[in-house]
């Protein structure tokens, strides 16, 4: 039995070494929580801007929202890019990335694992490709004045990025990606309420995921 236990222990160690060499395992659950909080704060500010702008929306009978445009082509893109919503989105994105990097750096330092390595580079590349494609697609939606599907596109492409990058990090992140995809697809049928779906995905799902990951991997440590 002792020899068997030693063999199992050796196999487990080998597996851990292989995982560390092929996957970036230092993602912090607190990064997800912090990113979710940033998203909820950003959604709150964005909702205030939308609710206070008659030019940005109309409310039809029955409470169904429809977003209207005031220009065509590049004029729409330029006016939207200069709008406070774009500024809020940019600040929210930068804040979420900064806090995520900080918490992940702190965890990787405790583990003695470099933050910038070949595994983290592979993870970033596999996440960046779907995000870049999605960003270009969303810019085209903005140019066409299809504002009601922007939140759906954000959720769908971000979900695809998480699923694609899951093989290079913690496997549980795949389920976060599935949740984003599901919310994004459902929100396609409720374009006037995209911000609420966006907040549920980037905000609540991130917080739930972060708490689960912190309890599973970091609480005991």
PAKOL-124617 format. One line per field, with one value per atom (N, C-alpha, C): residue in one letter; x, y, z. Coordinates in Angstrom, 1 decimal, decimal comma, padded with zeros to 4 digits, always signed. Atoms other than C-alpha are relative to their C-alpha. Last residue first. Example, Ala and Ser with C-alpha at 12.3 -4.5 7.8 and 13.67 -1.06 7.14 Angstrom:
<atoms>
rest = c(S  S  S  A  A  A)
xx = c(-000,9  +013,7  -000,8  +000,9  +012,3  +000,9)
yy = c(-001,1  -001,1  +001,1  -001,2  -004,5  +001,2)
zz = c(+000,0  +007,1  +000,8  +000,0  +007,8  +000,0)
</atoms>
This chain:
<atoms>
rest = c(X  X  X  X  X  X  X  X  X  X  X  X  X  X  X  X  X  X  X  X  X  X  X  X  X  X  X  X  X  X  X  X  X  X  X  X  X  X  X  X  X  X  X  X  X  X  X  X  X  X  X  X  X  X  X  X  X  X  X  X  X  X  X  X  X  X  X  X  X  X  X  X  X  X  X  X  X  X  X  X  X  X  X  X  X  X  X  X  X  X  X  X  X  X  X  X  X  X  X  X  X  X  X  X  X  X  X  X  X  X  X  X  X  X  X  X  X  X  X  X  X  X  X  X  X  X  X  X  X  X  X  X  X  X  X  X  X  X  X  X  X  X  X  X  X  X  X  X  X  X  X  X  X  X  X  X  X  X  X  X  X  X  X  X  X  X  X  X  X  X  X  X  X  X  X  X  X  X  X  X  X  X  X  X  X  X  X  X  X  X  X  X  X  X  X  X  X  X  X  X  X  X  X  X  X  X  X  X  X  X  X  X  X  X  X  X  X  X  X  X  X  X  X  X  X  X  X  X  X  X  X  X  X  X  X  X  X  X  X  X  X  X  X  X  X  X  X  X  X  X  X  X  X  X  X  X  X  X  X  X  X  X  X  X  X  X  X  X  X  X  X  X  X  X  X  X  X  X  X  X  X  X  X  X  X  X  X  X  X  X  X  X  X  X  X  X  X  X  X  X  X  X  X  X  X  X  X  X  X  X  X  X  X  X  X  X  X  X  X  X  X  X  X  X  X  X  X  X  X  X  X  X  X  X  X  X  X  X  X  X  X  X  X  X  X  X  X  X  X  X  X  X  X  X  X  X  X  X  X  X  X  X  X  X  X  X  X  X  X  X  X  X  X  X  X  X  X  X  X  X  X  X  X  X  X  X  X  X  X  X  X  X  X  X  X  X  X  X  X  X  X  X  X  X  X  X  X  X  X  X  X  X  X  X  X  X  X  X  X  X  X  X  X  X  X  X  X  X  X  X  X  X  X  X  X  X  X  X  X  X  X  X  X  X  X  X  X  X  X  X  X  X  X  X  X  X  X  X  X  X  X  X  X  X  X  X  X  X  X  X  X  X  X  X  X  X  X  X  X  X  X  X  X  X  X  X  X  X  X  X  X  X  X  X  X  X  X  X  X  X  X  X  X  X  X  X  X  X  X  X  X  X  X  X  X  X  X  X  X  X  X  X  X  X  X  X  X  X  X  X  X  X  X  X  X  X  X  X  X  X  X  X  X  X  X  X  X  X  X  X  X  X  X  X  X  X  X  X  X  X  X  X  X  X  X  X  X  X  X  X  X  X  X  X  X  X  X  X  X  X  X  X  X  X  X  X  X  X  X  X  X  X  X  X  X  X  X  X  X  X  X  X  X  X  X  X  X  X  X  X  X  X  X  X  X  X  X  X  X  X  X  X  X  X  X  X  X  X  X  X  X  X  X  X  X  X  X  X  X  X  X  X  X  X  X  X  X  X  X  X  X  X  X  X  X  X  X  X  X  X  X  X  X)
xx = c(-001,4  -003,8  +000,0  -000,9  -007,1  +001,4  +000,4  -009,1  +000,9  -000,8  -007,2  -000,3  -001,4  -008,2  +000,8  -000,5  -011,8  +001,5  +000,3  -013,1  +000,7  -000,7  -011,4  -000,2  -001,4  -012,6  +000,8  -000,2  -016,2  +001,4  +000,2  -016,0  +000,1  -001,2  -014,5  -000,1  -001,2  -017,1  +001,2  +000,3  -020,0  +001,2  -000,1  -018,4  -000,3  -001,4  -017,8  +000,2  -000,7  -021,3  +001,5  +000,4  -022,8  +000,7  +000,0  -020,9  -000,3  -001,3  -019,8  +000,1  -001,2  -022,8  +001,3  +000,1  -025,6  +001,2  -000,3  -024,4  -000,1  -001,5  -024,4  +000,4  -000,6  -027,9  +001,5  +000,3  -029,1  +000,6  -000,9  -027,4  -000,2  -001,3  -029,0  +000,9  -000,5  -032,5  +001,4  +000,1  -033,7  +000,4  -001,1  -032,2  -000,2  +000,4  -034,4  +001,0  +001,4  -034,3  -000,6  +000,3  -030,5  -001,5  +000,2  -030,3  -000,2  +001,4  -030,9  -000,2  +001,0  -027,8  -001,4  -000,1  -025,6  -001,0  +000,6  -026,8  +000,0  +001,5  -026,1  -000,7  +000,7  -022,7  -001,5  +000,0  -021,7  -000,6  +001,1  -022,8  +000,0  +001,3  -020,8  -001,1  +000,2  -017,7  -001,4  +000,3  -018,0  -000,3  +001,4  -018,3  -000,4  +000,8  -015,0  -001,5  +000,3  -013,3  -000,9  +001,3  -013,6  -000,4  +001,1  -010,8  -001,4  +000,9  -008,2  -001,2  +000,1  -005,7  -001,0  -001,3  -004,5  +000,0  -001,0  -007,4  +001,4  +000,1  -009,8  +001,0  -001,2  -008,6  +000,0  -001,2  -011,1  +001,2  +000,0  -014,0  +001,2  -000,2  -013,1  +000,0  -001,4  -012,8  +000,4  -000,8  -016,1  +001,5  +000,2  -017,8  +000,8  -000,8  -016,2  -000,2  -001,4  -017,5  +000,9  -000,3  -021,0  +001,4  +000,1  -021,2  +000,4  -001,1  -019,9  +000,0  -001,3  -022,1  +001,1  +000,0  -025,2  +001,3  -000,2  -024,4  +000,1  -001,4  -023,9  +000,2  -000,6  -027,2  +001,5  +000,7  -029,5  +000,7  -000,4  -027,0  -000,6  +000,8  -027,5  +000,5  +001,1  -026,5  -000,8  +001,3  -024,6  -001,1  +000,0  -021,3  -001,4  +000,1  -022,0  -000,1  +001,4  -022,6  -000,3  +000,8  -019,3  -001,5  -000,2  -017,5  -000,9  +000,8  -019,1  +000,2  +001,4  -017,6  -000,9  +000,2  -014,2  -001,4  -000,1  -014,3  -000,3  +001,3  -015,6  +000,0  +001,0  -012,6  -001,4  -000,3  -010,3  -001,0  +000,4  -012,0  +000,3  +001,5  -011,9  -000,4  +000,5  -008,1  -001,5  -000,1  -007,2  -000,6  +001,1  -008,3  -000,1  +001,3  -006,1  -001,2  +000,2  -003,2  -001,3  +000,4  -003,5  -000,3  +001,3  -003,5  -000,5  +000,9  -000,5  -001,5  +000,1  +001,3  -000,9  +000,9  +000,4  -000,1  +001,4  +001,8  -000,9  +000,5  +005,1  -001,5  -000,7  +005,6  -000,6  -000,2  +004,7  +000,8  +001,3  +003,2  +000,1  +000,0  +006,2  -001,3  +000,2  +005,3  +000,0  -001,3  +006,6  +000,0  -000,3  +003,2  +001,4  +000,0  +003,0  +000,3  -001,1  +004,1  +000,1  -001,1  +001,5  +001,3  +000,1  -001,2  +001,2  -000,2  -000,1  +000,0  -001,5  +000,3  +000,3  -000,6  -003,3  +001,5  +000,3  -004,7  +000,7  -000,6  -002,9  -000,2  -001,4  -003,7  +000,7  -000,2  -007,4  +001,5  +000,2  -007,4  +000,2  -001,1  -005,8  -000,2  -001,3  -008,0  +001,1  +000,1  -011,2  +001,3  +000,0  -010,2  -000,1  -001,4  -009,2  +000,0  -000,9  -012,5  +001,4  +000,3  -014,6  +000,9  -000,5  -012,8  -000,3  -001,5  -013,3  +000,6  -000,4  -017,0  +001,5  +000,3  -017,6  +000,4  -000,9  -015,9  -000,2  -001,3  -017,9  +001,1  +000,1  -021,1  +001,3  -000,5  -020,1  -000,1  +001,1  -020,4  +000,5  -000,2  -017,4  -001,0  -001,3  -017,3  +000,3  +000,0  -021,0  +001,3  +000,8  -020,9  +000,0  -000,7  -018,0  -000,8  -001,2  -019,6  +000,7  +000,4  -022,9  +001,1  +000,5  -021,3  -000,5  -001,1  -019,3  -000,5  -001,4  -022,4  +000,9  -000,3  -025,9  +001,6  -000,9  -027,3  +000,3  +000,2  -029,8  +000,8  -001,2  -030,2  -000,3  +000,1  -032,9  +001,3  -001,0  -032,8  -000,1  -000,6  -036,1  +001,0  -000,9  -037,5  +000,6  -001,1  -040,6  +000,9  -001,3  -042,7  +001,1  -000,3  -046,1  +001,4  +001,1  -046,4  +000,3  +001,3  -043,1  -001,0  +000,8  -040,2  -001,3  +001,4  -037,6  -000,7  +001,0  -033,9  -001,4  -000,6  -030,6  -001,1  -000,5  -032,1  +000,5  +001,1  -034,1  +000,4  -000,1  -031,0  -001,2  +000,1  -031,3  +000,1  +001,3  -032,1  -000,2  +001,1  -029,2  -001,3  -000,2  -026,7  -001,1  +000,4  -028,0  +000,1  +001,5  -027,8  -000,5  +000,6  -024,2  -001,5  -000,2  -023,3  -000,5  +000,9  -024,9  +000,2  +001,3  -023,3  -001,0  +000,1  -019,9  -001,4  -000,1  -020,4  -000,1  +001,3  -021,6  +000,0  +001,0  -018,6  -001,4  -000,3  -016,1  -001,1  +000,4  -017,7  +000,2  +001,4  -017,4  -000,5  +000,5  -013,8  -001,5  -000,3  -013,0  -000,5  +000,9  -014,8  +000,2  +001,4  -013,1  -001,0  +000,0  -009,7  -001,4  +000,2  -010,4  +000,0  +001,4  -010,6  -000,4  +000,6  -007,0  -001,5  +001,1  -005,6  -000,6  -000,1  -002,3  -001,1  +000,9  -002,9  +000,0  -000,3  -001,4  -001,1  +001,1  -001,4  +000,4  +000,8  +001,2  -001,2  -000,7  +004,1  -000,8  -000,6  +002,0  +000,8  +001,0  -000,2  +000,6  +000,4  +002,8  -001,1  -001,1  +004,3  -000,4  +000,0  +000,9  +001,1  +001,1  +000,7  -000,1  -000,4  +004,2  -001,2  -001,0  +003,3  +000,4  +000,7  +000,1  +001,0  +000,8  +002,0  -000,7  -000,9  +004,6  -000,8  -000,5  +001,9  +000,9  +001,1  +000,1  +000,5  +000,2  +003,4  -001,1  -001,1  +004,1  -000,1  +000,2  +000,6  +001,2  +001,1  +001,1  -000,2  -000,6  +004,5  -001,1  -000,9  +002,9  +000,6  +000,8  +000,0  +000,9)
yy = c(-000,5  +029,1  +001,3  +000,8  +027,6  +000,6  -000,2  +030,4  -000,7  -000,9  +030,5  +000,1  +000,0  +027,7  +000,8  +001,3  +026,6  +000,0  +001,0  +029,6  -001,3  -000,3  +032,1  -001,0  +000,3  +030,4  +000,3  +001,4  +030,4  -000,4  +000,5  +034,0  -001,5  -000,3  +035,0  -000,5  +000,8  +033,1  +000,3  +001,4  +034,7  -000,9  +000,0  +038,2  -001,4  -000,1  +037,7  -000,1  +001,3  +036,4  +000,1  +001,1  +039,4  -001,3  -000,3  +042,2  -001,2  -000,6  +041,3  +000,3  +000,9  +039,0  +000,5  +001,3  +040,6  -000,9  -000,1  +044,1  -001,4  -000,3  +043,3  +000,0  +001,3  +041,7  +000,2  +000,9  +044,9  -001,4  -000,5  +047,1  -000,9  +000,5  +045,1  +000,3  +000,3  +045,9  -000,6  -001,2  +047,6  -000,2  -001,0  +044,8  +001,2  -001,2  +042,1  +001,1  -000,2  +039,2  +001,1  -000,4  +039,5  +000,2  -001,4  +039,4  +000,5  -000,4  +035,7  +001,5  +000,5  +035,1  +000,4  -000,8  +037,3  -000,4  -001,3  +035,8  +000,8  +000,1  +032,3  +001,3  +000,3  +033,2  -000,1  -001,2  +034,9  -000,2  -000,9  +031,8  +001,3  +000,5  +029,6  +000,9  -000,3  +031,7  -000,5  -001,4  +031,5  +000,5  -000,2  +027,8  +001,4  +000,3  +027,8  +000,2  -001,3  +029,7  -000,3  -000,6  +026,5  +001,3  +000,5  +024,9  +000,6  +000,8  +027,1  -000,4  -000,4  +028,3  -000,9  -000,5  +027,5  +000,6  +001,1  +025,3  +000,4  +000,9  +028,0  -001,1  -000,1  +030,5  -000,9  +000,2  +029,6  +000,0  +001,5  +029,3  -000,3  +000,8  +032,7  -001,5  -000,1  +034,3  -000,8  +000,8  +032,9  +000,1  +001,4  +034,3  -000,9  +000,2  +037,7  -001,4  +000,1  +037,5  -000,2  +001,2  +036,7  -000,2  +001,2  +039,2  -001,3  +000,0  +042,1  -001,3  +000,3  +041,3  -000,1  +001,4  +041,2  -000,5  +000,8  +044,5  -001,5  -000,1  +046,0  -000,8  +001,3  +044,6  +000,1  +001,0  +047,5  -001,3  -000,1  +050,1  -001,1  +001,1  +049,1  -000,1  -000,5  +052,5  -001,1  +000,2  +051,1  +000,5  -000,8  +052,6  -000,1  -001,4  +051,2  +000,9  -000,2  +047,8  +001,4  +000,0  +048,1  +000,1  -001,3  +049,0  +000,2  -001,0  +046,0  +001,4  +000,2  +043,7  +001,0  -000,5  +045,2  -000,1  -001,4  +044,6  +000,7  -000,6  +041,1  +001,5  +000,2  +040,2  +000,6  -000,9  +041,7  -000,1  -001,4  +039,9  +001,0  -000,2  +036,6  +001,4  +000,1  +037,0  +000,1  -001,2  +038,4  -000,1  -000,9  +035,4  +001,2  +000,8  +032,9  +000,8  +000,1  +035,4  -000,6  -001,3  +036,2  +000,0  -000,4  +032,6  +001,3  +000,8  +031,8  +000,3  -000,5  +034,7  -000,8  -001,2  +033,6  +000,6  +000,5  +030,1  +001,2  +000,6  +031,5  -000,4  +001,2  +033,7  -000,5  +000,0  +037,1  -001,2  -000,4  +036,7  +000,0  -001,3  +034,7  +000,3  +000,2  +031,9  +001,4  +000,1  +032,0  -000,3  +001,3  +031,1  -000,2  +000,9  +034,2  -001,4  -000,3  +036,3  -001,0  +000,6  +034,7  +000,2  +001,5  +035,6  -000,7  +000,4  +039,2  -001,5  -000,2  +039,5  -000,4  +001,2  +038,1  +000,0  +001,2  +040,6  -001,2  -000,1  +043,5  -001,2  +000,2  +042,3  +000,1  +001,4  +042,0  -000,3  +000,7  +045,5  -001,5  -000,3  +047,0  -000,8  +000,6  +045,2  +000,2  +001,4  +046,1  -000,7  +000,2  +049,8  -001,5  -000,2  +049,9  -000,3  +001,0  +048,4  +000,1  +001,3  +050,6  -001,1  -000,1  +053,8  -001,3  +000,0  +052,9  +000,0  +001,4  +052,0  -000,1  +000,9  +055,2  -001,4  -000,3  +057,3  -000,9  +000,6  +055,5  +000,3  +001,5  +056,2  -000,6  +000,4  +059,9  -001,5  +000,0  +060,3  -000,4  -001,2  +061,1  +000,1  +000,1  +057,6  +001,2  +001,0  +057,7  +000,0  -000,6  +061,0  -001,0  -001,1  +059,7  +000,5  +000,5  +056,3  +001,1  +000,7  +057,9  -000,5  -001,0  +060,4  -000,6  -000,3  +057,5  +001,1  +000,2  +056,1  +000,4  +001,2  +057,6  -000,1  -000,3  +060,2  -001,4  -001,3  +060,6  +000,3  -000,6  +057,0  +001,4  -000,6  +055,4  +000,7  -001,0  +052,9  +000,6  +000,1  +051,1  +001,1  -001,0  +050,3  -000,2  +000,6  +048,3  +001,2  +000,0  +049,7  -000,6  +001,4  +048,6  +000,0  +000,5  +051,7  -001,4  +000,2  +052,9  -000,5  +001,0  +054,4  -000,1  -000,3  +056,3  -001,2  +001,1  +056,3  +000,5  +001,3  +058,2  -001,1  +000,2  +061,6  -001,4  +000,2  +061,6  -000,3  -000,4  +061,2  -000,3  -001,5  +061,1  +000,5  -000,4  +057,4  +001,5  +000,4  +056,6  +000,5  -000,7  +058,6  -000,3  -001,4  +057,2  +000,9  +000,0  +053,7  +001,4  +000,0  +054,3  +000,0  -001,3  +055,3  +000,1  -000,9  +052,2  +001,4  +000,1  +050,0  +001,0  -000,5  +051,3  +000,0  -001,4  +050,6  +000,7  -000,5  +047,1  +001,5  +000,0  +046,5  +000,5  -001,1  +047,7  +000,0  -001,3  +045,4  +001,2  -000,1  +042,5  +001,2  -000,3  +043,2  +000,1  -001,4  +043,2  +000,5  -000,8  +039,9  +001,5  +000,1  +038,3  +000,9  -000,7  +039,5  +000,0  -001,4  +038,3  +000,9  -000,2  +034,8  +001,4  -000,2  +035,2  +000,1  -001,0  +033,8  +000,0  -001,0  +032,0  +001,1  +000,3  +028,8  +001,0  -001,1  +029,7  -000,1  -000,8  +026,3  +001,1  -000,2  +024,2  +000,9  -000,3  +024,2  +000,3  -001,3  +024,4  +000,4  -001,0  +021,6  +001,4  -000,2  +019,4  +001,1  -000,6  +020,0  +000,3  -001,4  +019,2  +000,8  -000,7  +016,0  +001,5  -000,1  +014,9  +000,8  -001,0  +015,6  +000,3  -001,3  +013,6  +001,1  -000,3  +010,7  +001,3  -000,4  +010,8  +000,4  -001,3  +010,8  +000,5  -001,0  +007,9  +001,4  +000,0  +005,9  +001,0  -000,8  +006,8  +000,1  -001,4  +005,6  +000,9  -000,5  +002,3  +001,5  -000,2  +001,8  +000,5  -001,1  +002,3  +000,3  -001,2  +000,0  +001,3)
zz = c(+000,0  +001,1  +000,8  -000,9  +002,1  +000,1  -001,4  +000,6  +000,9  -000,7  -002,7  +001,5  +000,2  -005,0  +001,0  +000,4  -004,4  +000,0  -000,9  -002,4  -000,3  -001,2  -004,6  +001,1  +000,2  -007,7  +001,2  +000,1  -006,5  -000,1  -001,4  -005,4  +000,0  -000,8  -008,8  +001,5  +000,4  -010,8  +000,9  -000,5  -008,8  -000,4  -001,5  -009,2  +000,5  -000,4  -013,0  +001,6  +000,3  -013,5  +000,4  -000,9  -011,7  -000,2  -001,4  -013,5  +000,9  -000,4  -017,0  +001,5  +000,5  -017,6  +000,6  -000,6  -015,5  -000,4  -001,5  -016,3  +000,6  +000,0  -020,1  +001,5  +000,3  -019,8  +000,1  -001,2  -018,1  -000,2  -001,1  -020,7  +001,2  +000,1  -023,5  +001,1  -001,4  -022,4  +000,0  -000,8  -025,6  +001,4  +000,3  -027,7  +000,9  -000,9  -026,0  -000,2  +000,2  -028,6  +000,9  +001,4  -029,0  -000,2  +000,1  -025,2  -001,4  -000,5  -025,1  -000,3  +001,0  -027,3  +000,4  +001,3  -025,2  -001,0  -000,2  -021,9  -001,3  -000,2  -023,2  +000,2  +001,3  -024,5  +000,1  +000,8  -021,3  -001,3  -000,5  -019,3  -000,8  +000,4  -021,6  +000,5  +001,4  -021,1  -000,5  +000,0  -017,3  -001,5  -000,4  -017,8  +000,1  +001,1  -019,7  +000,3  +000,7  -016,9  -001,2  -000,4  -014,9  -000,7  +000,9  -016,9  +000,4  -000,8  -015,2  -000,8  -001,4  -017,8  +000,7  -000,5  -021,3  +001,4  +000,0  -022,4  +000,4  -001,2  -021,2  +000,0  -000,8  -023,8  +001,2  +000,8  -026,5  +000,8  +000,4  -024,1  -000,7  -001,2  -022,6  -000,3  -000,3  -026,1  +001,3  +000,9  -027,2  +000,4  -000,4  -024,1  -000,9  -001,3  -024,8  +000,4  +000,4  -028,4  +001,2  +000,9  -027,3  -000,3  -000,8  -024,4  -000,8  -001,0  -026,4  +000,8  +000,6  -029,3  +001,0  +000,4  -027,2  -000,6  -001,2  -025,7  -000,2  -000,4  -029,2  +001,3  -000,1  -030,5  +000,5  -000,8  -029,8  +000,2  -001,4  -031,1  +000,9  -000,6  -034,8  +001,5  -000,8  -036,2  +000,7  +000,6  -039,1  +000,8  +001,3  -037,9  -000,7  -000,4  -034,4  -001,2  -000,4  -035,9  +000,4  +001,2  -037,8  +000,4  +000,6  -034,6  -001,3  -000,8  -033,0  -000,6  +000,3  -035,7  +000,7  +001,3  -035,3  -000,5  +000,0  -031,6  -001,3  -000,6  -032,0  +000,0  +001,1  -034,3  +000,5  +001,1  -031,7  -001,1  -000,5  -028,8  -001,1  +000,1  -030,7  +000,4  +001,4  -031,3  -000,1  +000,8  -027,9  -001,4  -000,4  -025,8  -000,9  +000,3  -027,7  +000,5  +001,4  -027,7  -000,3  +000,5  -024,0  -001,5  -000,5  -023,0  -000,6  +000,7  -025,2  +000,4  +001,4  -023,7  -000,9  +000,0  -020,2  -001,4  -000,2  -021,0  +000,1  +001,2  -022,5  +000,1  +000,4  -019,4  -001,3  +001,5  -018,1  -000,4  +000,6  -014,6  -001,5  +000,7  -013,4  -000,6  +001,4  -010,9  -000,7  +000,6  -007,3  -001,5  +000,5  -006,0  -000,6  -001,2  -003,8  -000,5  -000,8  -006,8  +001,2  +000,7  -009,1  +000,8  -000,1  -006,6  -000,6  -001,4  -006,3  +000,2  -000,3  -010,1  +001,5  +000,6  -010,6  +000,3  -000,9  -008,1  -000,6  -001,3  -009,9  +000,9  +000,1  -013,4  +001,4  +000,2  -012,6  -000,1  -001,3  -011,0  -000,2  -001,0  -014,1  +001,3  +000,4  -016,6  +001,0  -000,2  -014,8  -000,4  -001,4  -014,6  +000,3  -000,5  -018,3  +001,5  +000,6  -019,4  +000,6  -000,6  -017,1  -000,4  -001,4  -018,2  +000,7  -000,1  -021,8  +001,4  +000,4  -021,4  +000,0  -001,1  -019,5  -000,3  -001,1  -022,2  +001,2  +000,4  -024,9  +001,0  -000,1  -023,1  -000,4  -001,3  -022,7  +000,2  -001,0  -026,4  +001,3  -000,9  -028,6  +001,1  -000,6  -030,1  +001,0  -001,1  -030,6  +000,7  -001,1  -032,6  +001,2  -000,6  -034,7  +001,2  -000,7  -035,4  +000,7  -001,2  -036,3  +000,8  -001,0  -038,6  +001,2  -001,0  -040,2  +001,0  +000,3  -041,8  +001,0  +000,6  -041,0  -000,2  +001,1  -038,6  -000,7  +000,6  -035,9  -001,2  +000,5  -034,7  -000,6  +001,3  -032,6  -000,4  +000,2  -029,8  -001,4  +001,3  -029,2  -000,1  +000,4  -025,7  -001,4  +000,8  -025,2  -000,4  -000,7  -022,3  -000,8  -000,5  -023,7  +000,7  -000,8  -025,9  +000,5  +000,7  -027,2  +001,0  -000,7  -025,3  -000,7  +000,0  -027,5  +000,8  -000,1  -027,0  -000,2  +000,1  -027,5  +000,0  +001,4  -028,3  -000,2  +000,9  -025,1  -001,4  +001,3  -023,0  -000,9  +000,0  -019,2  -001,4  -000,5  -019,1  -000,1  +001,0  -021,3  +000,4  +001,2  -019,2  -001,0  -000,3  -015,9  -001,3  -000,1  -017,4  +000,3  +001,4  -018,4  +000,0  +000,6  -014,8  -001,4  -000,7  -013,4  -000,6  +000,5  -016,0  +000,6  +001,3  -015,2  -000,6  -000,2  -011,5  -001,3  -000,6  -012,3  +000,2  +001,0  -014,6  +000,5  +000,9  -012,0  -001,1  -000,6  -009,5  -000,9  +000,0  -011,9  +000,7  +001,3  -012,6  -000,1  +000,3  -008,9  -001,3  -000,9  -008,3  -000,3  +000,5  -011,3  +000,8  +001,3  -010,2  -000,6  -000,4  -006,6  -001,3  -000,1  -008,1  +000,3  -001,4  -009,0  -000,1  +000,1  -012,3  +001,4  -001,1  -011,3  -000,1  -001,1  -013,2  +001,1  -000,9  -016,6  +001,1  -000,3  -018,3  +000,9  +001,2  -020,2  +000,3  +001,2  -017,8  -001,2  -000,2  -014,6  -001,3  +000,0  -015,8  +000,1  +001,4  -016,6  -000,1  +000,8  -013,2  -001,4  -000,4  -011,5  -000,8  +000,6  -013,5  +000,3  +001,4  -012,5  -000,7  +000,2  -008,9  -001,4  -000,3  -009,1  -000,1  +001,2  -010,7  +000,1  +001,0  -007,9  -001,3  -000,3  -005,3  -001,1  +000,3  -007,0  +000,3  +001,5  -007,0  -000,4  +000,6  -003,4  -001,5  -000,3  -002,4  -000,5  +000,8  -004,2  +000,2  +001,3  -002,6  -001,0  -000,1  +000,8  -001,4  +000,0  +000,0  +000,0)
</atoms>
